[in-house]
Amino acid sequence: MKKIKGIKRLEETIHRSNCNGDNWHMTWADNNKQYVGLCDGTGWPDISGYSGKSYNTRLFAINGEAQNHTAEFLPNFPDLLTEAPPKCNRYYGFGIIALDGYIYHFLSTPNTPFHQPGARFTGAKLIYSPDNGQSWCNQDGSPVSWEKWEDRSRDNMVFFFEPNGAFSLITVLQMGKNYQYNTDGYVYIYAPNGNDEGNMNQLVMLRVPKDKILHRKAYEYFVSIKPDGSANWSTDINKMGIVHTFPSGWVNTKVHPYSWHPSIVYNAPLGVYMMANWGMGCSEDGMWFGKPSYLGFWTAEHPWGPWTQIHEETAWTPENDPGARAYQPQISPKWIAEDGKSFWLVFTDFQVIDSHRPYYSFNYQKIEILTE
């Protein structure tokens, strides 16, 4: 494990794609493509298959390297359009992992349409493709269906109304092409511990054997770190412990709580796990995107930590733009340098300019890693 003392965002490398959408959780498959999730957007207008439709959630493929990449429309991904109330039937594609030709995708579900009071994320639906995105199934193997609000339950959601609302915003650890750097046979999954200040800034996690992702009973939840640095696990979600606690004061109370949803990858050349995470910049009344976001980076020797902070910004302003409202930083698992000393960070910017959001897109920036 190489000692990392910090990172430097290279402002001159920022690129803002001709694309519309946000969130961009991604994974690196055995066919050398990165699969990336888009939420609430139309995607890339210059690619084959572009429809101009606004998708609530959709998957695309990314080919090539950061500065010379192309997006690819996946025609067989089941469309879920962004519709106005009361028709809206929303799921948000976040956590994703590609393994041996399969793609597993976790989609967060709110408890109610977001225009209604008390809306918040309350669970997750799991779908998968057995053929690198050519066809898609529900967790039980049936064709993908988008359950209506009143039909969602623990029978068809992998997580639903768990303690505090934990595991409703999922991130999956990325470990190289086709998860190749994993040696213990487990997939590691992370999430905020709820939807409120005091638990949303707490990180929880689980592990599951690579061939058991579809089986909730095989999930083991992190409890604590042992004196020798290994971890205690339990199949009882009520016994889960806290992996890490992020700074307080960065969870919004207006609209729906949305904060502290991490990106975690393994940097194989340096032998270190890296985490990027963000806190919502709130106005005084708790409204989201009221000021620039919090941005932090952490490293660890194991997937469960302990996590050491190597970088902090209490006002994340790409290109030194004070109007920036950047969020959802995602470390691209493929776009890590061969020596591990730099990587590309993908993000979205929610700022409004002349009544438009010109940077609500696939933005990316090179990050230099500073080592001792």
C-alpha positions in Angstrom: 0.0 0.0 0.0 1.5 3.3 -1.1 1.1 6.2 1.3 -1.1 8.9 -0.2 -0.8 12.4 1.3 -3.4 14.2 -0.8 -4.9 14.9 -4.3 -4.9 17.8 -6.6 -7.8 18.6 -8.9 -6.4 19.8 -12.3 -8.7 22.6 -13.2 -7.4 22.9 -16.8 -8.5 19.3 -17.6 -12.2 19.8 -16.9 -14.4 18.8 -19.8 -18.2 19.3 -19.9 -19.8 16.8 -22.4 -22.6 17.6 -24.8 -24.9 15.4 -22.7 -27.9 15.8 -20.4 -28.3 13.8 -17.2 -26.7 13.1 -13.8 -25.3 10.7 -11.3 -23.1 8.4 -13.5 -22.4 5.4 -11.4 -20.2 3.1 -13.5 -18.5 -0.3 -13.7 -15.8 -1.8 -16.0 -16.9 -5.0 -17.7 -15.0 -8.0 -19.3 -15.6 -6.6 -22.8 -13.6 -3.5 -21.8 -16.7 -1.2 -21.8 -17.7 0.9 -18.9 -21.4 0.8 -18.1 -22.7 4.0 -16.8 -26.1 4.9 -15.3 -27.9 8.1 -16.2 -30.7 9.6 -14.2 -33.3 12.3 -15.2 -31.9 13.2 -18.6 -31.8 12.6 -22.4 -28.2 11.4 -22.7 -25.9 12.1 -25.6 -27.6 13.7 -28.6 -24.8 12.7 -31.1 -25.0 8.9 -30.7 -26.9 6.3 -32.7 -30.2 5.5 -30.9 -30.7 9.0 -29.4 -34.5 9.6 -29.1 -34.7 12.9 -27.3 -36.8 11.3 -24.6 -36.1 12.2 -21.0 -35.3 9.0 -19.0 -35.8 8.7 -15.2 -33.1 6.0 -15.4 -31.1 4.4 -18.2 -27.9 2.6 -18.8 -25.3 3.5 -21.5 -21.9 2.1 -22.4 -18.7 4.2 -22.5 -15.9 3.1 -24.9 -12.4 4.4 -24.9 -10.3 6.6 -22.6 -11.3 9.8 -20.8 -10.1 12.3 -23.5 -11.2 10.1 -26.4 -14.3 8.3 -25.4 -17.7 7.7 -27.0 -21.0 6.8 -25.5 -23.2 3.9 -26.7 -26.9 3.6 -26.5 -28.1 0.2 -25.2 -31.3 -0.5 -27.2 -32.6 -3.3 -25.0 -32.4 -1.6 -21.6 -36.0 -1.3 -20.4 -37.1 2.4 -20.8 -38.2 4.3 -17.7 -39.2 7.8 -18.8 -39.3 10.9 -16.7 -43.0 11.7 -16.5 -44.9 14.4 -14.7 -47.1 13.6 -11.7 -49.2 11.7 -11.2 -47.9 9.3 -13.9 -44.3 9.3 -12.5 -43.1 5.9 -11.5 -39.5 6.5 -10.5 -36.4 4.4 -9.9 -32.9 5.9 -9.8 -30.1 3.7 -11.2 -27.1 3.9 -8.9 -25.0 1.0 -7.7 -23.7 -1.2 -10.4 -21.2 -4.1 -10.9 -20.1 -6.1 -14.0 -19.0 -9.7 -13.3 -18.3 -12.4 -15.9 -20.7 -11.1 -18.5 -23.4 -10.2 -16.0 -24.4 -6.7 -15.0 -26.1 -6.2 -11.6 -27.8 -2.8 -11.2 -29.4 -1.4 -8.0 -32.1 1.2 -8.5 -33.2 3.4 -5.6 -36.8 3.8 -5.0 -38.5 6.7 -3.1 -41.4 6.1 -0.8 -43.7 8.5 -2.8 -43.4 10.8 -5.8 -40.9 13.5 -5.0 -43.4 16.3 -5.4 -45.3 15.1 -2.3 -44.3 16.1 1.3 -42.1 13.6 3.2 -40.6 12.1 0.1 -37.3 10.2 0.6 -35.4 7.2 -0.7 -36.6 4.1 1.1 -35.3 1.1 -0.7 -33.7 -0.4 -3.8 -34.8 -2.7 -6.7 -32.2 -5.1 -8.1 -32.2 -5.9 -11.8 -29.5 -7.8 -13.8 -28.4 -8.6 -17.3 -26.9 -12.1 -18.1 -25.3 -10.9 -21.4 -23.6 -7.6 -20.8 -26.7 -5.5 -21.4 -28.4 -7.3 -24.2 -31.4 -8.4 -22.0 -32.6 -7.6 -18.6 -34.4 -9.4 -15.7 -35.9 -8.7 -12.4 -34.1 -10.1 -9.4 -36.3 -13.3 -9.6 -35.4 -13.8 -13.3 -38.6 -12.5 -14.8 -38.6 -9.7 -17.4 -38.0 -6.3 -15.9 -41.1 -4.5 -14.7 -41.5 -1.2 -13.0 -43.7 -1.7 -10.1 -46.2 1.0 -9.2 -45.8 2.8 -5.9 -48.4 0.8 -4.1 -47.0 -2.5 -5.4 -43.5 -2.1 -4.1 -42.6 -4.3 -1.1 -39.9 -6.6 0.3 -41.2 -9.3 -2.1 -39.9 -7.4 -5.1 -37.3 -4.9 -3.7 -33.9 -6.2 -2.4 -34.1 -3.5 0.3 -37.3 -1.8 1.5 -37.9 0.2 4.7 -34.8 -1.1 6.4 -33.6 0.4 9.7 -33.3 4.2 9.3 -33.9 3.7 5.6 -30.4 2.3 5.2 -29.3 0.8 1.9 -31.6 2.9 -0.2 -28.7 4.7 -1.9 -26.3 2.0 -3.0 -22.7 2.1 -4.2 -20.7 -1.0 -5.3 -17.0 -1.2 -4.8 -15.1 -1.3 -8.2 -12.0 -3.4 -8.4 -10.7 -3.1 -12.0 -11.9 -4.7 -15.2 -14.4 -7.5 -14.5 -13.6 -7.1 -10.7 -10.3 -8.7 -11.5 -8.4 -7.4 -8.4 -10.7 -9.0 -6.0 -9.1 -12.0 -4.2 -11.6 -13.0 -1.5 -14.7 -13.7 -3.6 -16.9 -11.0 -2.1 -18.7 -8.0 -3.6 -18.7 -5.1 -1.3 -21.7 -2.7 -1.2 -22.0 0.7 0.6 -24.7 3.1 1.5 -25.7 6.0 3.8 -27.2 4.8 7.0 -30.5 6.7 6.4 -32.1 9.9 5.2 -31.5 12.4 7.9 -28.7 14.4 9.5 -27.0 12.2 12.0 -27.5 9.0 10.0 -27.2 10.0 6.4 -23.6 11.1 7.1 -22.8 7.6 8.5 -21.5 4.9 6.1 -22.7 1.3 6.3 -21.7 -1.6 4.2 -22.3 -5.3 3.4 -20.6 -8.1 1.5 -22.0 -10.9 -0.5 -20.3 -13.8 -2.4 -19.9 -12.9 -6.1 -22.3 -15.7 -7.2 -25.0 -14.8 -4.6 -25.7 -11.1 -5.4 -29.3 -12.0 -6.3 -29.9 -13.7 -2.9 -30.6 -11.3 0.0 -30.2 -14.1 2.5 -26.5 -14.3 1.6 -25.8 -10.7 2.5 -23.5 -10.1 5.5 -23.5 -6.7 7.2 -20.4 -5.0 8.6 -20.5 -4.9 12.4 -17.0 -3.7 13.5 -13.3 -3.9 12.9 -11.4 -6.6 14.9 -8.1 -5.8 16.7 -6.1 -7.5 13.9 -7.8 -5.2 11.3 -10.2 -7.7 9.8 -13.9 -7.2 10.1 -16.8 -8.8 12.0 -19.9 -9.6 9.9 -23.5 -10.6 10.6 -26.4 -11.8 8.5 -28.7 -9.7 10.8 -29.1 -6.2 9.4 -30.1 -4.9 12.8 -26.5 -5.7 14.1 -24.8 -3.6 11.5 -22.2 -1.0 12.6 -20.9 2.2 11.3 -18.0 2.1 8.9 -17.2 5.8 8.8 -18.9 9.1 9.9 -18.7 12.1 7.6 -18.9 15.8 8.8 -22.3 17.0 10.0 -24.3 19.9 8.5 -24.4 18.7 4.9 -27.8 17.0 4.6 -30.7 19.0 3.1 -34.2 19.0 4.6 -36.1 20.5 1.7 -37.1 18.5 -1.4 -35.8 15.0 -0.5 -32.6 14.2 1.6 -29.8 13.5 -0.9 -26.2 13.5 0.3 -23.1 11.4 1.3 -23.5 8.8 -1.6 -19.9 7.7 -2.1 -17.8 6.3 -5.0 -15.3 3.7 -4.0 -12.6 2.0 -6.1 -9.5 -0.1 -5.7 -6.3 1.5 -7.0 -4.3 -1.6 -7.8 -1.0 0.0 -8.7 -0.9 1.7 -5.3 -2.6 -1.1 -3.4 -5.1 1.2 -1.8 -8.9 1.7 -1.7 -10.0 5.2 -2.6 -13.3 6.9 -1.7 -14.8 10.1 -3.0 -17.8 11.5 -1.2 -19.8 14.7 -1.1 -22.2 16.6 1.2 -25.1 18.8 0.1 -24.5 22.5 0.2 -27.7 23.8 1.8 -29.3 27.2 2.1 -30.2 28.5 5.6 -33.7 27.0 5.3 -32.4 23.6 4.4 -33.0 23.8 0.6 -30.7 21.7 -1.5 -28.0 23.3 -3.7 -28.1 26.5 -1.8 -24.3 26.8 -1.8 -21.3 24.8 -3.1 -21.1 21.2 -2.0 -18.6 19.5 0.4 -16.0 17.3 -1.4 -13.7 14.8 0.4 -11.4 11.9 -0.5 -10.4 9.1 1.8 -8.1 6.0 1.5 -8.0 2.6 3.3 -6.1 -0.6 3.3 -9.3 -2.7 3.4 -12.8 -2.2 2.0 -14.1 -1.6 5.5 -11.4 0.8 6.5 -10.4 2.4 8.7 -10.7 5.4 6.3 -8.2 8.2 6.4 -9.1 11.5 4.9 -6.5 12.9 2.4 -8.5 15.8 1.0 -11.3 18.2 2.0 -13.1 21.1 0.3 -15.9 22.8 2.1 -16.8 24.7 -1.1 -16.3 22.4 -4.1 -16.0 24.8 -7.0 -14.8 23.3 -10.3 -12.9 25.8 -12.5 -13.0 28.0 -9.4 -16.6 28.9 -10.3 -18.4 30.2 -7.1 -21.7 29.4 -8.7 -20.8 25.7 -9.0 -23.3 23.2 -7.5 -21.3 20.1 -8.2 -22.4 16.7 -6.8 -22.1 12.9 -7.1 -18.4 12.6 -7.7 -17.6 9.2 -9.4 -14.1 7.8 -9.7 -14.0 6.1 -13.1 -12.7 2.5 -12.5 -11.2 2.3 -16.0 -9.7 5.8 -16.2 -7.0 5.2 -13.5 -3.4 5.7 -14.7 -1.2 2.6 -15.1 1.0 3.9 -12.3 -2.1 4.7 -10.1 -0.9 8.3 -9.6 -3.9 9.9 -11.4 -7.5 9.2 -12.3 -10.5 10.9 -13.8 -13.4 12.1 -11.7 -16.9 12.3 -13.2 -19.5 14.7 -11.7 -22.6 16.7 -12.4 -23.2 20.5 -11.8 -26.7 21.6 -10.8 -26.1 25.4 -11.1 -28.5 27.6 -13.0 -27.3 30.1 -15.6 -29.9 32.2 -17.5 -32.7 29.8 -16.4 -30.8 26.8 -17.8 -28.5 24.2 -16.3 -25.7 24.0 -18.9 -23.4 21.8 -16.8 -26.1 19.2 -15.9 -24.1 16.7 -17.8 -21.3 14.1 -17.9 -18.4 16.4 -16.6 -15.0 14.9 -15.9 -11.7 16.1 -14.5 -8.2 14.7 -14.0 -7.1 14.2 -10.5 -3.4 13.9 -9.5 -2.6 11.7 -6.5 0.2 13.0 -4.2 2.3 10.3 -2.6 5.0 10.3 0.0 
